[in-house]
Amino acid sequence: MRIPGISIISNQAENLIEKVSGTGITKVFVNNLCKADGTIDEYKMGKVLVIANAAKDLVNCGFYVNQSLNNKKIPEEKRKFVAALDLTNGVFMVTSQLLLGFTILNKTIQDKITEKLFGGLREKAANFARQMGNIENAEKFGSKVFGNCKKGFTLASGLIVSTIIAKRLLVPFIATPTAGWFKNKYMNDDKLQSQDSFSRNNKD
């Protein structure tokens, strides 16, 4: 049973995707992500995934900052400081993801990591092919297995490093002490009271 409302949304989404995928800009973008043989360049695609993930957090950062500035539940004198904390956390999150993601996607680094992780598969796959009677193409089969593992790891490693290490480990480690410093320096109740007294004296 198809729900009418869902069907309409689904059809509109399909039409939109079809129109976007057929535009010249999309074709140029996709072509730039491909190698000369027409296959996807894992390094370029990995960077696109990292940028997309960081862009999502950048949008979230703007949303949280705006929310803090307009949150009536937060005392007015503290809203800017809370928003500053949200902004600091967002900046750390975006920059760390881009920095670590692009670093791990460096071709030299990837060659070393993948050779260490999957280098042994090349010979094992070739031996397996020989045992199956495919002696002539054994080496080619081994290289193909290694190449597929390398491509898959390269595509995933940028997101793994930027999401797990940057967002879940590095950013909390840096942002939490920074938030504490902000709170102690600017959001201390005594200091806020002193600021309010200073303001009232100046008005008087």
Secondary structure, 3 states (H helix, E strand, C coil): CCCHHHHHHHHHHHHHHHHHHCCHHHHHHHHHCECCCCCECHHHHHHHHHHHHHHHHHHHHHHHHHHHHCCCCCCHHHHHHHHHHHHHHHHHHHHHHHHHHHHHCCHHHHHHHHHHHHHHHHHHHHHHHHHCCCCCCHHHHHHHHHHHHHHHHHHHHHHHHHHHHHHHHHHHHHHHHHHHHHHHHHCCHHHHHHHHHHHHHHHC
